[in-house]
Amino acid sequence: MALVKRLENDFDPEGPKTVLVHQDGGVRVVRFYLKEGQEIKPHRSKHQVIVTVLSGRLRFLLGDREDTLNSGTTVIYEPEELHGFTALEDSVVEALIILCR
């Protein structure tokens, strides 16, 4: 069954908002809405993750390096790699989480 999930203006001034867009079998799609200055603290995932900045600009931590990511940029990281990000402006980020390999 087809699913259309449009990009929304779904920010929360209290903190980052996380929306489950889709989960089926071995994948999960999660969207993060961050106001400027909000962050997803550095952490590790047991899954491979593909992150795309849908809008905005982020400071992205991956392992021991940081990079500034603009809209349209994709980052791919392996299980257990340290990662996190801070919104340098209002931003929407989508993560494709590979649950099985």
C-alpha positions as CSV (number, residue, x, y, z in Angstrom):
1,M,0.0,0.0,0.0
2,A,1.4,3.4,-1.0
3,L,2.0,6.0,1.7
4,V,2.5,9.7,1.2
5,K,4.0,11.5,4.2
6,R,4.5,15.2,3.5
7,L,7.0,17.4,5.2
8,E,5.2,19.3,8.0
9,N,6.0,22.3,10.1
10,D,5.9,20.2,13.3
11,F,8.4,21.8,15.6
12,D,8.2,21.8,19.4
13,P,9.7,24.8,21.3
14,E,10.3,22.6,24.3
15,G,12.7,20.1,22.5
16,P,13.3,18.0,19.4
17,K,10.2,16.3,18.1
18,T,10.5,12.7,16.8
19,V,7.9,11.3,14.5
20,L,7.7,7.6,13.4
21,V,7.0,7.9,9.6
22,H,7.0,4.2,8.9
23,Q,8.1,0.8,10.2
24,D,7.9,-2.4,8.4
25,G,10.0,-5.5,8.7
26,G,13.6,-4.6,8.7
27,V,13.4,-0.8,8.4
28,R,12.2,2.1,10.4
29,V,11.9,5.7,9.1
30,V,12.0,8.5,11.7
31,R,11.7,12.2,11.2
32,F,13.3,14.7,13.7
33,Y,12.0,18.3,13.9
34,L,14.5,20.6,15.7
35,K,14.3,24.3,16.4
36,E,17.5,26.3,16.2
37,G,19.8,25.2,19.1
38,Q,18.0,22.0,19.9
39,E,20.1,18.8,19.8
40,I,20.0,15.1,19.6
41,K,22.8,14.2,22.1
42,P,25.6,12.0,21.0
43,H,24.7,8.3,21.3
44,R,25.3,5.0,19.6
45,S,22.8,2.8,17.7
46,K,22.9,-0.9,17.3
47,H,21.7,-0.5,13.7
48,Q,23.1,1.0,10.5
49,V,21.5,4.4,9.9
50,I,21.1,6.6,6.8
51,V,20.4,10.2,7.8
52,T,19.2,12.9,5.3
53,V,18.8,16.6,6.1
54,L,15.5,17.5,4.5
55,S,15.7,21.2,5.5
56,G,17.8,23.5,7.6
57,R,21.5,23.2,8.7
58,L,23.1,21.1,11.4
59,R,26.3,20.6,13.2
60,F,26.7,16.8,13.0
61,L,29.0,14.7,15.2
62,L,30.2,11.4,13.7
63,G,32.8,9.6,15.8
64,D,35.5,12.1,16.6
65,R,34.7,14.6,13.9
66,E,32.2,17.3,13.4
67,D,30.8,18.7,10.1
68,T,28.2,21.2,9.1
69,L,25.5,19.7,7.0
70,N,23.1,21.6,4.8
71,S,19.7,20.6,3.3
72,G,20.0,17.7,0.9
73,T,23.1,16.1,2.6
74,T,23.0,12.4,3.6
75,V,25.2,10.7,6.2
76,I,25.6,6.9,6.5
77,Y,27.0,5.3,9.6
78,E,27.5,1.9,10.9
79,P,26.2,0.2,14.1
80,E,27.8,1.5,17.3
81,E,29.3,4.7,15.7
82,L,29.0,7.7,18.0
83,H,26.7,10.3,16.4
84,G,24.5,13.3,17.3
85,F,23.5,16.7,15.9
86,T,22.6,20.2,16.8
87,A,20.3,22.5,14.7
88,L,22.1,25.6,13.5
89,E,18.7,26.8,12.2
90,D,15.2,25.2,12.3
91,S,15.9,21.8,10.7
92,V,14.1,18.6,9.7
93,V,16.1,15.4,9.5
94,E,15.0,11.9,8.4
95,A,16.7,8.7,9.5
96,L,16.3,5.4,7.7
97,I,17.2,2.7,10.3
98,I,18.2,-0.7,9.0
99,L,17.0,-3.1,11.7
100,C,18.3,-6.3,10.1
101,R,21.4,-7.1,8.0
